[in-house]
Amino acid sequence: MEEVILFIGVFLIAFLLYYFRLIRKELNKDKPKKPRKVLKRRKKKETSRDLPVEVEYLVLRYKIDLTKISYKKFLYVIALVSSFDIALLLTIVSFIDGFILQLLVSFVLAIVLILISFHLVGTYFKKVEKGKKKDV
């Protein structure tokens, strides 16, 4: 029961932080309706981007066109998935004894969780963009 409370508490705190850092900040910009397209190659003049790192990674890796999907829902899904990853990681690592072992397991597990979850999100939104799945 303790682990469930830990998971839910961490999930809610992480989601609130993502909400204020990612979603609210992005949607309160001057033009939140249609975000700029991300270029494949970075230019040195464009170091300050308008898009968050998570969005930029998914757009570059899975070639998602942000004009064809709901950007607000895209941000919410990223926040939910990232919050879930953080909560799951902390819950799993809490079962391990030893600080050094916790650090090693959390580092490896974080990379694996992030890659798997963002792969699922990327493929889902790629299908949504193509029109195979219409209810987002």
C-alpha positions in Angstrom: 0.0 0.0 0.0 2.9 2.3 0.8 4.3 1.8 -2.7 1.0 2.7 -4.3 0.8 5.9 -2.3 4.4 6.7 -3.3 3.6 6.1 -7.0 0.5 8.3 -7.0 2.2 11.1 -5.0 5.2 11.2 -7.3 3.1 10.9 -10.4 0.9 13.9 -9.3 3.9 16.0 -8.3 5.7 15.2 -11.5 2.6 15.9 -13.7 2.1 19.3 -12.0 5.7 20.2 -12.6 5.4 19.2 -16.2 2.1 21.1 -16.5 3.6 24.3 -15.3 7.0 23.8 -17.2 5.7 22.4 -20.4 2.0 22.7 -21.1 1.1 26.1 -19.6 4.3 27.7 -20.8 3.7 26.5 -24.4 0.0 27.3 -24.6 0.5 30.8 -23.2 2.8 31.9 -26.0 1.7 34.5 -28.5 0.9 31.9 -31.3 0.2 28.5 -29.7 -2.1 27.4 -32.5 0.5 26.3 -35.1 4.1 25.7 -33.8 7.0 26.2 -36.1 8.3 23.2 -38.1 11.6 21.9 -36.7 14.4 21.8 -39.1 16.5 18.6 -39.5 19.8 20.4 -39.1 20.5 22.8 -36.4 21.9 26.2 -37.3 24.1 28.0 -34.9 21.8 31.1 -35.1 18.8 29.0 -33.9 20.1 27.9 -30.5 17.0 29.2 -28.7 14.1 27.1 -29.8 10.5 27.6 -29.2 9.8 23.9 -28.9 10.5 21.8 -25.7 13.2 19.1 -25.9 10.7 16.3 -25.7 8.6 17.7 -28.6 11.7 18.3 -30.7 13.0 14.8 -30.1 9.7 13.2 -31.2 9.4 15.5 -34.2 12.9 14.8 -35.4 12.9 11.0 -34.6 9.5 10.1 -35.9 9.0 12.9 -38.4 5.7 14.0 -36.8 4.0 17.0 -38.5 2.7 19.2 -35.6 0.2 20.9 -37.9 -1.7 17.7 -38.5 -2.2 16.7 -34.8 -3.6 18.5 -31.8 -0.6 20.2 -30.2 -2.3 20.6 -26.9 -3.1 16.9 -26.7 0.4 16.1 -27.8 1.8 18.2 -24.9 -0.5 16.5 -22.4 0.5 13.0 -23.6 4.1 13.9 -23.2 3.6 15.2 -19.7 1.6 12.1 -18.7 4.1 9.7 -20.1 7.1 11.5 -18.6 5.3 11.7 -15.2 4.5 8.0 -15.4 8.1 7.2 -16.2 9.4 9.2 -13.2 6.9 7.7 -10.8 7.5 4.1 -12.0 11.3 4.6 -11.8 11.2 6.0 -8.3 8.8 3.2 -7.1 11.0 0.4 -8.6 14.2 1.9 -7.2 12.7 2.3 -3.7 12.7 -1.6 -3.4 16.5 -1.7 -3.8 18.8 -1.5 -0.9 22.1 0.4 -1.2 22.6 3.9 -2.6 25.2 3.0 -5.2 23.1 0.1 -6.5 20.0 2.4 -6.6 21.9 5.0 -8.7 23.1 2.4 -11.2 19.7 0.7 -11.6 17.9 4.0 -11.8 20.3 5.3 -14.5 19.9 2.2 -16.7 16.2 1.8 -16.0 15.6 5.5 -16.8 17.2 5.2 -20.2 15.2 2.1 -21.0 11.9 3.5 -19.8 12.3 6.8 -21.7 13.2 5.1 -24.9 10.3 2.6 -24.7 7.7 5.2 -23.7 8.7 7.8 -26.2 8.8 5.2 -28.9 5.2 4.2 -28.1 4.2 7.9 -28.1 6.0 8.6 -31.4 4.5 5.6 -33.2 1.0 6.4 -31.8 1.1 10.0 -33.0 2.6 9.0 -36.4 -0.4 6.7 -36.9 -2.7 9.6 -35.8 -1.0 11.9 -38.3 -1.5 9.4 -41.1 -5.2 9.2 -40.3 -5.2 5.5 -39.3 -6.5 6.5 -35.9 -8.9 9.4 -35.9 -9.9 9.7 -32.3 -7.2 11.4 -30.4 
